[in-house]
Amino acid sequence: MIGWILRRLFTPWELVVVGILIVGFAWFSIDLSQEELPERAALSQAAGVLDSATKVTSGRTRRVTYNLEIKNADGELIKLTLPERDISEEQVRSLLGRPIAALYNGTEDVWELSTGGTTVIQYEKSRQNRIELQAFEAEGAPYLGGGGLVLSLMGVFWLIHRRRTARIIA
């Protein structure tokens, strides 16, 4: 059944290439799972008033993020992006126009967000979530890579079978 489906969807060379791409994606996933997490002292800090927040839904994955613009005391805008899994829409609305402080690494890696004496996103919880995500990636990547290897080998064996069949007929 699986062979029939693969024959209808792919040529042998396409199957080999797709398998190699899957192995590459698994390798990339393993590489990401080994990434060092920054210490709290190494993070950049942004402090100011939350000037605007935009909800963005992207692509087929329907990934929802919030683009935050923080205006600091100098009038400079700092743009940060938060995924929906870290903060709810109600929390974003309640932060508009209020002074906030954020610890971040890059533009999308907000590790801590607080306003006044209230911490909305805690550094320790963010770090624990990243550790769990890395563990999940490291656990699943070998299976994904093995599946890609099997697909590539199926494509190679299919090519060999086609060549042998072509020699017998000729």
N, C-alpha and C positions, 0 to 999 in steps of 0.2 A: 504494500500500500504506500509506504513512504517513498520507495523507489519510483513508483508510478507518478506520485505528486512531484518529486524532484525532476523527473524527465519532462514533465509538462511545463515546469517553471524555468528550468535552467538548461543550458547546453553544458557539456562537460567542463569546458574552460571557465565558464561563468561560475560553476559550482566550486572549482578550485579557487578562484579569486574570492568568492564570498567566504569560503572557509578560511582563507588567509586573512581577510579583513576581520573576521570574528576573532581569530587568534590574536591579531594586533590589538583589537579592542580589549581583549582579556588582559594582554600584557600592559596596556595603558591603565586598566583598572587596578592591576596589581601595583603599578608604579604610584598611582594616586593613594592607594591604601597605605603606602610606606611614607607618605608626606609627613614632615615634622609639623606639629601644631605650635603656634607661637605662644610664648609666655606672655602673661599679662603686661609686664614691663616693656615688652617689645612692640606693643600695639600703639597706633597713633590715636590721638584724642581729638574729637571735634566737640565744641561746646557752642551753643547759641540757641536761637529761637527756630523752631520748626516752621519754616516759611510756607512750604507747600508739600503735599503728598499726592502722588498719582498712582492709581491702581493699574497695573499692566498685566494683561493676559496674553501669553505668547504661544504661537504655534499649535501644532496638533496635540501636544502634551497638555495643553491648557494649564501651563504653569503660571501661577499668579505671584507677582512680586509687587512691592511697593517702592516707588522711587521717592526718596525723601530729599528735600532741599533744606539744609540747615544754614541760616544766616548768622555768622559769628559777629563779634563786637566790631570788627573792622569793616563789616558790610560784605565780606566775601561769602560766596555761596559754596557750600560743600555738599556734593551729591553722593548719597549712599543708597544702596538697594538692599531691601530685606525680603526674604521669601515669606510667603503666607504661613508656612509651618512655624515660623518664629513669632509672628505677631498677627493679631486679628484686625479686621477692618475697624471695629469699634475702638480698639486701642489706638490705632493710627489717628482716627478722628479726634479722640480725646487729647492727643498730643499737639494738635495743630495750634499754633500761636503760643505755645508754652516753651519755656526754656528747657532744653534737653542737653545731655552729654552722652557721647557715644565713643566706645573704644572699637576701632576697626583696623582691618588689614586689607588693603586694596579698596575696591569700591563695593564689593558684594559681601565681604566677610565682616559683618558687624558682630562682634563678640559680646558687647554689653551695651545696653541702652537704658538710661535712667532720666527721670525728671523729678526735680526737687529731691525729696528723700525716698522716692519710690523707684525701685529697680524693675523695669519692664522686662528686659532680657538680661539674665544673669550670665556672667562669664563662665562660672563653673558648669552650669547646665549646658551652655553652648559647647563647651569643651567636651563634656560627656557625650552629647549628641554626635559630635564629629568623630569621637573615638568609636562609638557604636557603628556609625556609617562606614568607617574605615574597616572595622572588623567584618561587616557584612560584605563589603567589596572584596576583601582578601579571601573570605570563605567561598564566595561564588565564582570568582575569576578562574580558578583551575577547571571547574566544570564547563564554563563557557569556552575556555581555550580548548579543552578536550573535544567539545562538540564541533568547534571549527576545524580541528585537526581531522576528525572523522569525516566531515563534509569534503575537505580537500582530498582525503584519501579515496573517498567514493568517486570524486571527479576524476582522479588519476586512474583508478581501476576501470572506470567507464571508458576513458580514452583508450586504454590498453585493449579493452574488449572490442571497441569499435575498429581498432586497427587490425586485430586478429580476424574479426569478421570480414573486413574488407579484403584481407589477403586470401581468405578461404574462397570468397566469391570470385575474386579475380583470377 
